Amino acid sequence: MTAHILVVESEPTLACALEATLSYGGFSSAFAATYNEAKTLLNTESFDAVLLDLELSGESRYDLLKRIRETSDGPIIVLSPLDAEHHKIKVLDLGADDLLSKPFLPGELLARVRAMLRRSIAHKPAETPIAGMRLEHRCARIGPRIVDLSTNEYKLLSALAQCPGVSVSTEDLVATMWGKLDHNRCSHLRVLVHQLREKLEVDPRRPRILLTARGYGYRVARVKEAH
């Protein structure tokens, strides 16, 4: 399967060059010029890695990296014009997995992406069987059908799949999904559950896989519960 890369880049000329480089390397890509565009794509598509240019206009470079990391749990490679040691340390401490200083050669970029993807696959959790489906890397397999999942959809299912049949509180799920307990995120969680049921369930109004623990939270059914 071709790796899918999100590129966050506000400079059109560089965006075109990055697209050509990634295509030459055998990768598919999608582009965002702002954090809001990136957030929308991360919540609707599944990406194997993020290339983030810290020269985006209108954003504090460190705040932008922090916000992208809160949105995505995938590998992030930062493209930066700064080469100072303290800058590299801060970027890595904020959640970047690698940093490539500008200017760089296309071959080096592709080598960094390939290395990052190899490490990501090596640390990928084993396929998880749960009721009526098998959760794989960024997708769910239901019989012969493969359902693509957004980053947050996959993250939610993965959290619930750790203990099939065990209810997880809304608060714990919010903290797992977004790194801290924020009650304003509870409505976002409900939207994610609705999206997942629309994708996974035969009848979303009568779910058999993703179940509600009323007044508490959610759980995924054990295998025997789905039959």
Secondary structure, 3 states (H helix, E strand, C coil): CCCEEEEECCCHHHHHHHHHHHHHCCCEEEEECCHHHHHHHHHHCCCCEEEEECCCCCCCHHHHHHHHHHHCCCCEEEEECCCCHHHHHHHHHCCCCEEEECCCCHHHHHHHHHHHHHHHHHCCCCCEEECCEEEECCEEEECCEEEECCHHHHHHHHHHHCCCCCCEEHHHHHHHHHCCCCHHHHHHHHHHHHHHHHHHCCCCCCCCCEEEECCCEEEECCHHHHC
